[in-house]
Amino acid sequence: MELSIQERLKDLRVERGLTLEQLEEQVNLSKSALGSYKAKDFKDISHYAIIKPAKFYGVD
């Protein structure tokens, strides 16, 4: 089973023991932007908001 983007980003954050607040500081995105990954309908998330955490985690 393939993980959704939301599930993968949450797994990466949890694996590193980060809270949303800590991740917010590291990637310079607001909690509301990061929290929107949890929403069922996340089609309005900008590519930039997905690329920043991906670069931080070192994933594609």
Backbone as a chain_set.jsonl record, in Angstrom:
{"seq": "MELSIQERLKDLRVERGLTLEQLEEQVNLSKSALGSYKAKDFKDISHYAIIKPAKFYGVD", "coords": {"N": [[0.836, -1.181, 0.0], [0.599, 2.155, -0.906], [1.719, 5.168, 0.593], [-0.027, 8.209, 1.3], [0.731, 11.66, 0.486], [0.342, 13.219, 2.752], [0.436, 11.28, 4.809], [3.058, 10.32, 4.509], [4.632, 12.629, 4.999], [3.912, 13.124, 7.655], [4.858, 10.75, 8.865], [7.622, 11.061, 8.431], [8.107, 13.339, 9.975], [7.414, 12.421, 12.55], [9.207, 10.274, 12.835], [11.546, 11.679, 13.18], [11.055, 12.853, 15.541], [9.808, 15.352, 15.774], [7.741, 18.152, 16.561], [4.87, 19.855, 15.143], [5.335, 22.56, 15.505], [8.125, 22.685, 15.816], [8.939, 21.755, 13.315], [7.868, 23.775, 11.766], [9.562, 25.916, 12.433], [11.977, 24.945, 11.377], [11.558, 24.667, 8.574], [10.455, 27.019, 7.831], [7.707, 27.482, 7.317], [4.277, 28.168, 7.875], [2.279, 26.948, 10.653], [-0.312, 26.554, 9.879], [-0.07, 26.084, 7.144], [1.482, 23.749, 7.194], [-0.237, 22.146, 8.678], [-2.278, 21.862, 6.9], [-1.623, 19.759, 5.345], [-2.727, 17.612, 6.56], [-5.36, 17.706, 5.98], [-8.18, 16.366, 4.248], [-8.679, 17.288, 1.692], [-6.288, 18.509, -0.014], [-5.526, 19.873, -2.262], [-5.035, 22.531, -2.757], [-2.574, 23.21, -1.767], [0.517, 24.727, -2.201], [3.167, 23.995, -4.533], [5.603, 24.787, -3.586], [5.233, 24.647, -0.824], [5.267, 21.952, -0.442], [7.705, 21.155, -1.406], [9.606, 22.378, 0.304], [9.482, 20.974, 2.935], [10.169, 18.442, 1.925], [12.789, 18.793, 0.958], [14.014, 19.436, 3.38], [13.755, 16.991, 4.728], [15.197, 15.442, 3.006], [14.153, 13.94, 0.888], [12.49, 12.822, -2.14]], "CA": [[0.0, 0.0, 0.0], [1.365, 3.384, -1.024], [1.305, 6.218, 1.516], [-0.358, 9.516, 0.735], [1.712, 12.693, 0.825], [0.125, 13.589, 4.151], [0.938, 10.205, 5.677], [4.522, 10.267, 4.411], [5.204, 13.774, 5.71], [3.727, 12.909, 9.094], [5.8, 9.699, 9.269], [8.97, 11.636, 8.469], [8.177, 14.236, 11.134], [7.378, 11.609, 13.762], [10.478, 9.537, 12.899], [12.576, 12.603, 13.66], [10.651, 13.34, 16.862], [9.514, 16.777, 15.697], [6.369, 18.642, 16.637], [4.578, 20.764, 14.038], [5.983, 23.83, 15.818], [9.552, 22.55, 15.52], [9.069, 21.674, 11.867], [7.576, 25.128, 11.281], [10.792, 26.692, 12.577], [13.018, 24.395, 10.517], [11.303, 24.845, 7.141], [9.935, 28.366, 7.639], [6.328, 27.456, 6.836], [3.354, 28.326, 8.993], [1.599, 25.745, 11.129], [-1.524, 26.346, 9.084], [0.358, 25.447, 5.885], [1.877, 22.384, 7.517], [-1.427, 21.44, 9.118], [-3.165, 21.595, 5.767], [-1.271, 18.447, 4.805], [-3.585, 16.631, 7.214], [-6.713, 17.82, 5.444], [-8.53, 15.398, 3.204], [-8.607, 17.964, 0.403], [-5.109, 19.358, 0.076], [-5.135, 20.247, -3.619], [-4.659, 23.937, -2.811], [-1.237, 23.391, -1.219], [1.451, 25.094, -3.259], [4.307, 23.099, -4.732], [6.639, 25.301, -2.698], [4.966, 24.159, 0.528], [5.592, 20.526, -0.409], [9.144, 21.027, -1.686], [10.401, 22.772, 1.486], [9.688, 19.862, 3.866], [10.863, 17.339, 1.235], [14.226, 19.111, 0.984], [14.438, 19.326, 4.776], [13.854, 15.564, 5.041], [16.096, 14.785, 2.076], [13.395, 12.981, 0.092], [11.907, 13.323, -3.389]], "C": [[0.882, 1.246, 0.0], [0.811, 4.443, -0.072], [0.926, 7.477, 0.757], [0.739, 10.5, 1.123], [1.576, 13.071, 2.293], [0.712, 12.551, 5.096], [2.461, 10.162, 5.677], [5.174, 11.417, 5.164], [5.049, 13.635, 7.216], [4.702, 11.854, 9.601], [7.211, 10.247, 9.392], [9.134, 12.543, 9.679], [8.245, 13.443, 12.429], [8.678, 10.825, 13.927], [11.593, 10.401, 13.462], [12.226, 13.23, 15.002], [10.338, 14.826, 16.887], [8.031, 17.046, 15.906], [6.127, 19.511, 15.405], [5.272, 22.11, 14.252], [7.478, 23.783, 15.48], [9.784, 22.487, 14.018], [8.836, 23.04, 11.237], [8.84, 25.986, 11.329], [11.868, 26.24, 11.589], [12.805, 24.715, 9.035], [10.697, 26.206, 6.805], [8.585, 28.367, 6.901], [5.416, 27.559, 8.048], [2.738, 26.992, 9.401], [0.345, 25.479, 10.317], [-1.186, 25.695, 7.744], [0.731, 23.998, 6.141], [0.67, 21.557, 7.941], [-2.362, 21.102, 7.975], [-2.818, 20.277, 5.09], [-2.182, 17.367, 5.385], [-4.984, 16.616, 6.615], [-6.954, 16.797, 4.34], [-8.373, 16.003, 1.816], [-7.455, 18.954, 0.441], [-4.637, 19.831, -1.287], [-4.698, 21.7, -3.723], [-3.283, 24.221, -2.22], [-0.281, 23.69, -2.371], [2.577, 24.07, -3.359], [5.447, 23.484, -3.791], [6.476, 24.739, -1.287], [5.205, 22.661, 0.655], [7.097, 20.329, -0.575], [9.985, 21.355, -0.455], [10.567, 21.636, 2.486], [10.427, 18.685, 3.207], [12.367, 17.582, 1.229], [14.774, 18.968, 2.399], [14.666, 17.866, 5.158], [14.813, 14.825, 4.119], [15.422, 13.703, 1.248], [12.87, 13.649, -1.179], [10.439, 13.63, -3.2]], "O": [[1.799, 1.369, 0.812], [-0.403, 4.6, 0.059], [1.488, 7.775, -0.297], [1.573, 10.209, 1.981], [2.575, 13.225, 2.996], [1.398, 12.891, 6.061], [3.082, 9.988, 6.726], [6.153, 11.216, 5.883], [5.955, 13.988, 7.97], [5.313, 12.036, 10.654], [7.92, 9.935, 10.349], [10.175, 12.524, 10.336], [9.045, 13.757, 13.31], [9.198, 10.721, 15.038], [12.486, 9.9, 14.146], [12.988, 14.033, 15.541], [10.568, 15.493, 17.895], [7.178, 16.267, 15.481], [7.072, 19.864, 14.7], [5.741, 22.729, 13.297], [8.023, 24.736, 14.922], [10.723, 23.097, 13.506], [9.522, 23.419, 10.288], [9.149, 26.698, 10.373], [12.586, 27.069, 11.03], [13.765, 25.002, 8.32], [10.453, 26.512, 5.638], [8.365, 29.156, 5.982], [5.759, 27.082, 9.129], [2.681, 26.044, 8.618], [-0.024, 24.327, 10.089], [-1.936, 24.846, 7.262], [0.337, 23.112, 5.382], [0.575, 20.38, 7.59], [-3.151, 20.161, 8.069], [-3.63, 19.733, 4.341], [-2.382, 16.324, 4.764], [-5.705, 15.625, 6.73], [-6.041, 16.421, 3.604], [-7.98, 15.315, 0.874], [-7.619, 20.095, 0.872], [-3.462, 20.16, -1.452], [-4.044, 22.067, -4.699], [-2.867, 25.379, -2.178], [-0.274, 22.992, -3.385], [2.894, 23.374, -2.395], [6.159, 22.626, -3.271], [7.461, 24.396, -0.633], [5.332, 22.156, 1.77], [7.688, 19.443, 0.042], [10.979, 20.677, -0.194], [11.7, 21.342, 2.869], [11.221, 18.009, 3.862], [13.14, 16.655, 1.473], [15.87, 18.441, 2.595], [15.646, 17.539, 5.828], [15.205, 13.696, 4.416], [16.028, 12.677, 0.939], [12.816, 14.875, -1.277], [9.773, 14.063, -4.14]]}, "num_chains": 1, "name": "protein.A"}
